[in-house]
């Protein structure tokens, strides 16, 4: 699957920095060496990514427990909202049936104040 234009630009920039620093071989996404803010020569593992996402979320003040799937779900949810076809979103997500994809379709979830005012308390 192709990547979005912005992601391609970022990955090219990261690659150029690695080459500039003399690291022509090895993993593009490297793990950090402890809390030194320096990169190791070993690849970033799933647990490293998960920990990084959690740290960044906490640093941004996000209290919800989020992970990599949160970004996947957000993208799959946002795509149809921005005019993408649900069938294409289904293929992007690798969902085998439309029912699974429908769980991510939030286009009709908007609830107006007028609707809420109908609740008789």
C-alpha positions as CSV (number, residue, x, y, z in Angstrom):
1,X,0.0,0.0,0.0
2,X,1.4,3.4,-0.9
3,X,2.1,5.9,2.0
4,X,0.8,9.4,2.2
5,X,2.9,12.1,0.6
6,X,3.8,13.7,4.0
7,X,5.0,10.4,5.4
8,X,7.1,9.8,2.3
9,X,8.7,13.2,2.8
10,X,9.4,12.6,6.5
11,X,10.9,9.1,5.8
12,X,13.2,10.6,3.1
13,X,14.4,13.3,5.5
14,X,15.1,10.6,8.2
15,X,17.0,8.5,5.6
16,X,19.1,11.5,4.5
17,X,20.0,12.3,8.1
18,X,21.1,8.7,8.6
19,X,23.2,8.8,5.4
20,X,24.7,12.2,6.4
21,X,25.8,10.7,9.7
22,X,27.6,7.8,7.9
23,X,24.9,5.2,8.6
24,X,24.3,3.9,5.1
25,X,23.3,0.4,6.3
26,X,21.2,-0.8,9.1
27,X,17.6,-0.1,10.2
28,X,15.9,3.2,9.3
29,X,14.0,3.3,12.6
30,X,16.5,2.6,15.4
31,X,15.9,2.1,19.1
32,X,17.2,4.6,21.6
33,X,20.0,3.8,24.0
34,X,18.2,3.9,27.3
35,X,17.2,7.5,28.1
36,X,20.3,9.0,26.5
37,X,18.4,10.4,23.4
38,X,21.0,8.6,21.3
39,X,20.2,6.0,18.7
40,X,21.4,2.4,18.9
41,X,22.3,0.3,15.8
42,X,19.5,-2.1,16.5
43,X,16.0,-1.8,14.9
44,X,13.1,-0.4,16.8
45,X,10.9,-3.2,18.1
46,X,7.2,-3.3,18.6
47,X,7.6,-2.7,22.3
48,X,9.8,0.3,21.7
49,X,7.2,1.8,19.4
50,X,4.4,1.2,21.9
51,X,6.5,2.8,24.7
52,X,7.3,5.8,22.6
53,X,3.7,6.3,21.7
54,X,2.6,6.1,25.3
55,X,5.4,8.6,26.4
56,X,4.5,11.1,23.7
57,X,0.8,10.8,24.5
58,X,1.5,11.5,28.2
59,X,3.8,14.4,27.3
60,X,1.0,15.9,25.2
61,X,-1.4,15.6,28.1
62,X,-3.5,12.8,26.6
63,X,-4.8,10.8,29.5
64,X,-6.5,8.0,27.5
65,X,-4.6,4.8,27.0
66,X,-3.6,4.9,23.3
67,X,-1.4,2.7,21.2
68,X,-0.5,2.1,17.5
69,X,-4.0,0.7,16.8
70,X,-5.4,4.1,17.9
71,X,-3.7,5.7,14.9
72,X,-4.8,3.0,12.5
73,X,-8.4,3.3,13.7
74,X,-8.3,7.1,13.4
75,X,-7.1,6.9,9.9
76,X,-9.7,4.3,8.9
77,X,-12.4,6.4,10.5
78,X,-11.2,9.7,9.1
79,X,-10.8,8.6,5.5
80,X,-14.5,8.2,4.7
81,X,-15.2,11.4,6.6
82,X,-13.0,13.3,4.2
83,X,-14.8,11.9,1.1
84,X,-13.1,8.5,0.7
85,X,-15.1,5.5,-0.3
86,X,-15.9,2.9,2.3
87,X,-14.9,0.1,0.0
88,X,-11.4,1.6,-0.4
89,X,-11.1,2.0,3.4
90,X,-12.0,-1.6,3.8
91,X,-9.2,-2.7,1.4
92,X,-6.7,-0.3,3.2
93,X,-7.6,-1.8,6.5
94,X,-7.4,-5.4,5.2
95,X,-10.9,-6.1,6.4
96,X,-12.5,-9.1,4.7
97,X,-16.0,-7.9,5.0
98,X,-17.9,-4.6,5.0
99,X,-19.5,-5.3,8.4
100,X,-16.1,-5.1,10.1
101,X,-15.3,-1.9,8.2
102,X,-18.7,-0.4,9.3
103,X,-17.5,-0.4,12.9
104,X,-15.1,2.4,11.9
105,X,-17.6,4.5,9.9
106,X,-18.4,7.4,12.1
107,X,-19.9,9.7,9.5
108,X,-23.4,9.4,10.9
109,X,-22.4,9.7,14.6
110,X,-22.8,13.5,14.9
111,X,-25.4,14.3,17.4
112,X,-26.8,17.9,17.4
113,X,-27.7,19.9,20.4
114,X,-31.3,19.9,19.1
115,X,-31.4,16.1,19.2
116,X,-30.1,16.1,22.8
117,X,-32.8,18.7,23.7
118,X,-35.4,16.1,22.9
119,X,-34.5,14.1,26.0
120,X,-37.2,14.8,28.6
121,X,-35.8,15.1,32.0
